[in-house]
Amino acid sequence: MKKYPLLRHVVHFFIICIALVLLSVAAIVATSWHCELQSQIPAPTPEPSERKAATADIKDYSRPEDDIYLSYPEWYIVWSYQEKADFQEKHLPSGFPYFGAARQYWNSYGCISQLIRGKYAFNGGEQLMLVIIGTSFSVEYILKGVYERTIGKLSEWSSGGQAVEEDQYAYRAAREYADFVHIRPFYEFHFARQVKGLWSKTPFWGAHVIRKWERRTFLTADYTLEAFYCWFIQIATHLTYGEEPADTYALIENANETLLQQLPRVKIVKQVGPQAFIVYLPRYQEFTNLAAELADRGIHFVEIAGNSRITMSVLAPQSWRYGSPNAQQLFSAPILTRPEWKRAVLGCDVASLSAVVKSLRSEGIGVEHIYDY
């Protein structure tokens, strides 16, 4: 190092930058951890013996019930990317609340931690995963927030606040990514293809050349780093958890084989009663859409993945509060780009899920997502 003083200074500079970013993450965590819960959750109840007997021959029928809570912070990242894509459709990226989104992640994690403390055994693997992805999400948004509000802001000024072709490409990529993570894990998205598309689908020259080349340089670096990060997380996830199943089991009632055959995404595993079936359903966002369709057809859930509790999030005006005893509003947070709206997290018994979904829709409140283990 003594022979290369410039290299030494560069290394020291990067060490200082990393330390500052990590200190920023720590500050965000410390200031965002407190959560005002609006309801508590009941202690988990064991699966009745008759249901255990009916499902004993189905491999991997059950999943941990605390997943309905621990999966929420991970999905918050999905909602933030969706919100960012919506914002970029009509605005330049420097105005997006990057730091507020990082704070909301850790606030949601704090809410979930308070809810499940003392109710479920500590899930070290899931907790570690939430810390890792939360830290990486926070680092990403802190770096982007700092960049967009300095160099990015100057670049926007150079174009007179006008979007260039690279801005439009970035919006389309953000929309594609936001749609993708609704149905598949984020690390499966091909960011490397976005680099190729950026250079092949946007013209090299045009109006506002300073903005064009600043965006081209920034987005190339962004997509490349995202590609390497997704590759690393995919390998780590597969080594730790194996391949994550894309479907889940559920016990439903008030159904018949003819009706279920009209729903191609519902696979009958076996019949366990006159109108009761064990079925195999898609997870992630497809489950939310399918649950609403089953509710419309009068079909009721008895249990999902061997569990009797479920959570969901809804988007509603700030003044709204769920008034039925069928579900409890656990906590809520404002939508950062639409502060007159909030995201409310509800919890209910699986047996009440269909009734809750129908009652919400009758109020004009859309179910954003059902957290299906």
PyMOL commands that set and color helices and strands:
alter all, ss='L'
color gray80, all
select helices_A, chain A and resi 5-32+49-55+67-90+93-95+98-116+124-148+151-158+165-180+186-188+191-201+209-241+257-261+285-296+350-362
alter helices_A, ss='H'
color red, helices_A
select strands_A, chain A and resi 247-253+267-273+276-282+300-304+309-317+327-335+338-349+366-371
alter strands_A, ss='S'
color yellow, strands_A
deselect
rebuild
show_as cartoon
